[in-house]
Amino acid sequence: MSKYKNVKDEELMHRLTQGDESAFNELYERYAQRILLFMYKMLKQDEARAQDFTQDVFLKVVEAAESFDRSKNFKTWVFTIAANLCKNHFRKNGGDVREFSSSTQITNNGGVEKLELEVKQKALQQEIAALPSPFRETFLLRYHEEMKVKEIANIQKIPEGTVKSRLNKATQILAEKMRAYAQVQY
């Protein structure tokens, strides 16, 4: 059990600035998997790039530790770093290029129902990956990271109304795509 289990993220950042390596390790333990999953989905299932970008996020956490405002929410700050890395990547590489990993395969280990569920889940993940970048980022932060609208607005530097609008539009797009998918499949 970590000695920092009950210590707030913001306090861990303060301890990191004082050279406490175990404070960094605790932050990494708390957020690495979530950042990796966010990156994986934002980068359209490019696992290698998601891992690289996750490491870059934590490198930036260390580099910017001194400038972190402890009155701010660490979770919002670290996801802002992650989102900005993705945005910069898309800008440098000519926009939102679709890149799917071929390593994800569906296998039938538990009957037809399980296979159908896995196929639907994969289809949904592909449709989420196909959303335009602003909608995808907003959707993932809200429904995968379970962030509040206000936190998302702070990360994306947009009004809360725009966050709600993007969530509504993303949900409409996904519902339409999944309805079309269901009609083709069954």
N, C-alpha and C positions, 0 to 999 in steps of 0.2 A: 504494500500500500504506500502511495506517495505521501511524503510529509506535507505536500501542498494541496492535498485533496480538497480542503475547505477554504482555500485562499482564492480570492477573486482574481479574475484575469488581469484587471488593471493593476493590482498589487504585484502580481507576477511580473508585469512589465517594469514596474519600479525596481524590483529585485534584479531583473535582467540588466538594467542600466548600471547596477552596482556590481556586475560581474558574476552573478549567481547563475551558473550553467544549468542547475537543476530546475530553476524557474522556467528557462527556455524549454527544457525537456517536458515539463508539465504542460506548457502551452501547446507544444507540438503534439503531445498525446491527446489533448482535448480537441484539437482542430485539424490535424493532418488528414484524417480519413474524410472528414466533411469537405475540406477544401479540395481534396483529390476527386471526390465524387462530383462536386460542383464543376471543377475543371473538365472532367471527363465528359460531362453532359454539355457544357458550354462549347467545348472543342469538338463536339460531334463524335464522341466515342473514340478519339485518338488517345489511346492509353499511354503511350510513350511520352507524347507531348504533355499530357495531363500530369504525369509524374514529374517531368522537368519543371513545369510551371508551378507545381506545388512546392518544389524545392526553392524556386525563385521567390515565391511568396514569403517563405520563412527566412530566406536570406534578407529580404527587404524588411521583415519584422526586426531582425537583429540590427541591420544598418540604420533603421529609423527609430530605434528604441528610445534614444535620447529626446527625440522630438515628439514622441507620443504624449498626447494630453490625457492624463489619467482621469480627468473628469468626463471623458468620452467613453463610449462603449467599445471594448476591444473587439468583440465579435463583428460589429458593424465596420470597424476600421480594417480588420483583416480581410473581410469579404470585399471591401472596397478595393483593396490592393489586388485581390484575385480578379475582380471584374475588370479593373483597369488593365491588367496584364492581357486579358482576353481581347479587350477592345483594341489595344495597341497591336496585338498580333493580327487581328482582322484588318486593321488599317494598313499595316505594312505588307500584307499578303493579298491585297486587291479585294478586300471585302470578305463576304461570308461564304467561303468555298466549302462545299459539302465533302466531308472526309469521313467515311465509315470504316471502322475496324472490321476486318474479316475474321477476327479471332473469336467473336461471339457466335456460338452455335447453339441451336436448340436440339436437345435430345429427348427421346420419349422414354422416360424411366417409370412413369406412373399412370399409364392409361391415356385414353383420348382426352378426358377433361383436363388433365394436367398439361398435355401438349397444347390444347386449344388456349388455355390460360397463358402459357408461355409465349405462344404465337401472338396473342393479343397484347401482352406486355411488351414484347419486342416491337410490335407495330407502333404502339403508343410511344415508346422511347425514340423510335425513328422519326415519328411525327413531331415530337418535342424537339429533336435535333434539327428538324427541317424548318422550325419556326424562325422568322427573321430575328437577328441577334437581340435587339432590344426587348422583344416579346419573350424570347427564350430565357434571357437573363432574369427578367422580372418574374416569370413563371417559376423558374427553378428556385429563386430566393424565397418566394412565398410558399410554394407547396412542397419543395424538397428540403429546404433549410428552415421552414416554418417561421420565417421572419415576419414581423409586423409591417404593415404598409408604411408606417413612418420610418422604420429602419431602412426599408428598400428605397424610399424617397431620399434619405440621407446618402445611401451608397451611390445611387445613380444621379444624385444632384438634380432631381426633378420634383415637381409638385406632387403631393399625395394623390391628387385627382388624376394625374397622368399615370401613376402607378396603377390605380384602379381601372383606368381605361385600358391599359396594356393587358392587365389580367383578364378583363372581360373579353377583349379581342382574342387573346391567346386561347382562352377557353372555348370561344366560338369556333375558331379555326380547328382546334383539336376535336371538338365534338363533331363538326362537319366531316373531317377526315376519317374519324373512327366510324361514323355512320356509313360513309361510303365504303370503307373497308369491310364492315359487317355485311353490307349488301352483296359485295363481291364474293365474300368467303362462304356465305350460307344460303 
